[in-house]
Structures are given as C-alpha cells and as structure tokens.
Amino acid sequence: MNNRKKMVLTIMMTLLLIFLSGIFIQQRIVDMLNKAAELSVARQTEDISLLAAERFHRFMTPLQTAAHHLSAHEQDKEVVIQMLTKQNPQGQAGLIDFQHHTIGRFLSTTSFPRLQTAFHGNTIIDYNPDIGILLATPVFFGDNVRYVLYQVYPPEMLPKLFALSDYDAFTHVIIQYRDGTLAVPYENYTTKDTRFWADDTIQAGMQEVHERLKRNKAAAVYTEGAEGKFFVFGADLPQTDFSMIGYMPWSAVAGQITSIYQRVLFLFSLMLILFACLSIYLLMAQTSVAETEELRKARLEADAANQAKSQFLANMSHEIRTPLNAISGMNEMILRQKLPKEVRQYASNIKSATAALLTIINEILDFSKIESGHIEIVPTDYQLETILREVCTLVGLRAQAKNLQFRIHVDPYLPNNLYGDAGRIRQILINLLNNAIKYTPSGSVTLDVSGHRSENTLHLRAAVTDTGIGIREEDKNRLFHVFERLDIERNRQIEGTGLGLAITQRLLTMMKGSIKVDSIYGEGSTFTIELPQPIQSFDPIGDFNLDAQPVYETDLSAHTDFIAPSAHVLLVDDNDMNCFVASSLLQETQVQITIAHSGNEALEALQKQSFHVVLLDHMMPGMDGIETLHKAKELPNIGNTRFIALTATAISGSREKFLAEGFDSYLSKPMTGAELTAMLQRYLPPEVLAPVSSRQTPSATADLTSAPATAEPAAEPAAEPAAEPAAEPVAPPPASNEPLIDQEVGLKYCNNMQAIYNNVLTLFNKHSEDKIAQMDNDYTTGNWKNYRINIHALKSTALTIGCRSLNKKAQDQEQAAKDYLAEDATAEEQQQALNYLQEHHAGIMELYRQVAKEAKPQ
Ligand code: ADP
C-alpha cells in the first residue's frame, strides 16, 4: 500500500472514530441532561403534590369549622348541614352518630371503611370508586366524639374539583388512592390515556418511580418507547391516603436541553469540519511530499541509470579498446616493414580508420566522464607557446593534407607562463580547429590568439575562423547539444559524433570560460573562446613563429629514439595479442622484456628478478593491476622499480587515480610504439639509455637483445644478485700485460657498437664517484647487504667497459660479502669474510677510481 492510500485510510478511520465518539458523547450528554431534567421534574412533582394535598385540605377546612361550631351548639345540626351544602354544593354534607343515624347525605359505614377512625378523633379523606371521595371530621363533645361531620364528592365531580389541569398545559396528573385505584384523572382522560399508561415502557418508568419513592418524596423518570419520549413522575400527597402520578412530554422539559444539545452538536460538527479540512490539507501536503519523494526516487533512479551508463561505457571502452589496441599495434608493425605500395596504402587506411575510431570512442568517453563528474580540471604551470605549437603542428598537418591555408596570429605581448589545465585547453583548441578544417572544403583556417589582463589574470581569447560551409542561423542554438549534427545532408560524408562542441562547452564552463559563435551560412564561421588564466610570469610570448621549432603530434614521439639493451622490463597482460604487440613495438629499443600473463605470474617474476619498469595491465582476471601493484610494493628491493599502468578503460582510469594507487604513470590503450617507447624513456634510469644515433638495424637488434649486456652501475636495480646468475658476465682472467680497460672486451659487450660503448664509458665515469661514496659509506657503517648489491653491479659494469681486473676483484669482493651474509655462516667464516672485505675494499675503490679516470669515449 502506498503512503497516500495509508494516509487516506488513516483519515477515514480517524473521522469514523470522531463520529463514533461524537455519538457516544452525544448519548452521554443526553443522559446527563435527562438526569438533570428528571431531578427538576421530581422537584416540580413535589410542588404539584403539595398543591394537590392543599386542595383536599381546602375542602376540609369549612368542614372542620362547622364541626367546631357543632361541638358547642349541638342543636344547630340541621342548620350546619344546610350551610355546608349551601357553601359547597358539590360536596354532599351529612352528619353521622355512633348508632349510624345520619342527617343529610346518607352514608353507609361499610362504604367507607376508614370512617370508623373518624369516631376515634381523626380527620379522614377516603375514597370509594362508586361513591366518590369522602372528607370527614369528628365532632367532639368534651373529649368524646359524638358525631362525624362529612361531605361526599361524587366521582363525576372529582376531576373538576381536584384535578390539577390548571398546573400547566403539558403536565398530566392523576390522583390515586393508596391501593392504586384511579381517584382523580386529569381532564379529558380517555381510553387512549388508559393505553398510554398500560404501555410497557411507561409501566417500567412508573416502576422505577415507585422504586425511587421509597427514598424520596417525589420522583421522575425519563422514558422512551413506542409512545414517545416522556418524563413520568409520582409523589405521595402528604396527610392523605392518596398519591399522584403523571407525565409530561420530554419536549416540554427539554426545550433547554435541546438547545444545549444543539450547541454541543454544532460544536462537534464544527470540529468534524475542521478536522476534515485539516485532513484534506494534510492529504495535499502528503501528496506533495509523496511527489517530492517520487521526484527524489526518480532522480536516484536516473543517477543510477547514469552510473550504469558510465559503467557500460567503461566496459564497452575496454572491450573496444583492447582489440583496437591489437589492430593499431599490428598495423604499426606492418607499416614498419618494407611493403608494396598498395599494401602500405591499405595499412595507412587502417591507421587512419583506427585513429578515427579511437577519436570517436574518446569523445564518447570524455563526454560520459564529464557527465558523471569524473573529469577534473587539473591546473599546472604551463607555457602558452608550447600548447600553441603542439596544436598548430597537428592541425597544420591536417590543413595541409586538405589543401587549406592555416594561419595563426598570436599577440606577442601575451604573457607566456600561465596556470591552468594545459591538456584541456589543448583539447578545446584542437576540437575547434579540427571542426574548422572538417567543415571547410577550401580556403583557410585562422587561429587568432589575444587577450586582456585584469590584475594577475589573463583573459585569454582564441578565435578560430574558417571560410567553410557556415552554420544556418536557426541551427546555431543546437550547436552545443549532445549528439546534434547540423546540416546532415551536406555533412553526411564528414565523420563526427556531434559531441565535440558539447565537450568543448562543458570543459570551458568547468574552467569558468565561455564560447560564442559567429557564422554566415555558406561563407564561414568564427568560434571564439574566452578563458581566465592566472599569470605566472609576465614574460611575453614574443613573435610566434610556427616554423622555428617543429613539434610533432605529441611530445612523446620526439624522444623515442633510444636503445636500452640492459633495461629489464616486465610486461604484464593477460591478453596474448597485447603482449605480442607491446613487445613487438618495443623490439627496436632492445629492452629485455619478460612477459607475465597474470598478477601472480608478475609477482613471481618480480621475486625472481628485479626490473626497471613494469608495464602492468589494469584489468586482468583474478588479481587486477592495482592489487598486483600493492602486493608487488610489499616485495623487498622493489623501491627502484617503476610501475606503469596500462589501461583500456579510459573512463575510470584517470591519471590521478592510478597515481594515487601508487603507479608512476599510465598509458591508455591502444598505445602507439612512440608512446610506449617515450614512456620507457621517461622511466628507465638514464644510465641504461643509449642515444638514438646508436640504434641498430633490426637484425642487429635481435642479436643484442640476447646479449647479457649491462651498462653501468646505476643501471642495476636493487635486486638479489644471486637471483640472476645466468645473466652475469663471465670474464676470462686478466692477462698481466693487459691494459686497464680493454676496449675490445668492452665493445663486445656493447655489441660492437662504438656509440653505445662510448656512452657506457661516459656513464661509468660520471657515476663512479657517487658509487664509490656509496660503497665507502656501506663499508664504514657495515651495511654489507647494500655493499654486496653495489659491488655486484660494479662487477658487471667493469666488464661492460672492458676492465677485467676490476671485474675480477669486484667478483671476489662480492663473494666475500655473500659469505659474510650467508645465514649458515659460522662466526669464524664470517670473520674470515670480514677480514677479506676489509683487506680489499680500499684497493678496489682505488682501482675503480683509476678505471673511471681512464673511461673516456674515443
Ligand atoms: P561533430 O563531431 O559532428 O563535428 P561537433 O559537436 O564538433 O560534432 O559539432 C556539431 C555540429 O556543428 C557539426 O556536426 C557541424 O554540423 C557543426 N559545426 C561545428 N563546427 C563547424 C564549423 N566550423 N563550420 C560549420 N559547421 C560546424
């Protein structure tokens, strides 16, 4: 059940509850009010009963006065009777003595049993349904009663004389004799009234009245039944044998009750209405909250979908880039061969197609990286001139290929040293210039670079103008939309994704820059960007002359010409093809490549041997590149090894991420031979690198790679020398007349390449003092472990330059160090080894110095 339904249900339940409690409260109020009304009616009944009793006594008073007169004037009997009758004609007066002789109204003593008590001196009021009501009073003569004076009121007279109809219009009172017989009904009493009194609820009410009369003088009870709502009541008439009962309609009493009741009802309804309003408000609020919640959910879902999209792109990029890497690498290998013209053309086509495909993938990835917030602007110091050169060289070549004139104007007073993300600025300029070239069939493309300063910021302005197809006015606002390509009919032949300008604009926004476009359809366009860049120094860029110092497509390709036969490179990639491509691309550098197909294999290799550089694939089954790197870093003597990540997943593999993990750098697949070699050149120790002029022919390369060449002490990574015994140079013992440095021997180890040999000699000389200082230090501090590593390196390098004597001495000294460090060495053996080390150290260092002095290129 959703929240809204729950809310509606809760409101309905609460309304029902309020309604029910309303009914209950109403009932309670009515009960309370009726109880109060009963009390009030009871009090009224008491008043009525007094009134009724008083009526009887009113008729009794003249009788008593006459009796009093007779007591003194017995002879006036007849006169008194006549007078009473005259006074009150409804009452038939009479006088009776002990012998039951009567004067006036005849009276049988049996008809009124209570008459006897009057002869005992009591005033009586008696009733006989057939005869009526008898009022009698004794007539005393002294202490004795001689007569009883009475008046009889016949039944037909009773209602008129004793009924209380005049009390009010609603109150109906009946006077009963003590045995319950109806003595005085109210006026207009009919059979209907008899039925009324016989009604069950009225009877029950009367029963309750009688019950209460046991404790009270008067009582009233509320009844509700077939006859309607009434109060029935009753009371004894004081000093008579009569009682009275009666009823009054509820409405007669409840005039006030109803008004209270109505007020309560009104208040209650008001409460209900208020509650209903509140509920509606809450429901609406809840609906809006639910809507916000739905929006939030939708946003989360959209974010998740976006994440999924990014992940999908990352995976897809990996899947596409991996085979693309193989294609472009293999193609590069093909292009290096001597090929028939036709085949070369095919291979060139493959190259440009692969490059185009790579651009598309990169654009898609770039965009998804921006979208998912993975792209960060990384500002560094940079030189504007360098960026412009790089951009112009690349774009210039493209313009040239399309027979377009490419011009660049740079304000010579622009500060050259700026602070910003040079890579992204280059990307933006290349995007705009590439577009200009793409959409210009003939004519020119011009880049104007200018700007204005405000304090320490240069507002760099670059305008790219072309004489191309132009953009329709109505299309201009769609230019920066993602995947929007304009003028499709005309541009069908032109490759593109419709992402370039969207990326450009977003990058500019991230860098607080802006872009605008001016264009005339059919004549050309100008895209102008403005970008604030902090100025690092105010040195002007000067005259920008593109021909002065050509820079190639990337900086990397400019420095790839080297060989490093003594360099040890571990290539880790689960994909055989990638391994083959990378090792083929590196073939010309002559580096010694060891291949591992998994993280575990890589760790094994690193434990066996030390490497200068490890090219480590990121995504591998099982242990991935990052985990492998972390484990590798825990291995001993790994400090000098450089780790380069290879990644086909450009989306998540930003340079910063890999650096943060501990990689020294990263290469994005597919990588060119130039990129790969440039990377090695950057990270191999300089000592193992030989300059480009020494490069061998491919056949010589093959020989060299198998030669056990080492170059120079510093080239030796810190590793356990015992781990690579097979690679150790083995020298014949030096002859007594042998020169200190035998060039022939040295050249042999340098594959008879004078240039390499010269380089090796130079490096040997250059690093000798440092190495001697290191070994002296190890010697005095007793750091025999390091000492052994350095002396091992000296052994190799001495032979590489052709100095067998130093090689031999170093070999023996290394053995002594090894003996000293041997775990199972006895104290005596250790002492012997130590003696040997101490004896020979100074001599070896001296020889090292001498050799270094002589180690000069020819
Ligand atoms: P694309 O990969 O299609 O070039 P862009 O985002 O770089 O994607 O450009 C979007 C569209 O803008 C292009 O498809 C093209 O129609 C138009 N456009 C971009 N630059 C120019 C230009 N210099 N001259 C004419 N049209 C251009």
Residues whose N, C-alpha, C, O or C-beta is under 5 A from the ligand:
A	BS01	ADP	N435 A436 Y439 G468 G470 I471 L479 E484 R485 L486 D487 E495 G496 T497 G498 L499 G500 L501 A502 S525
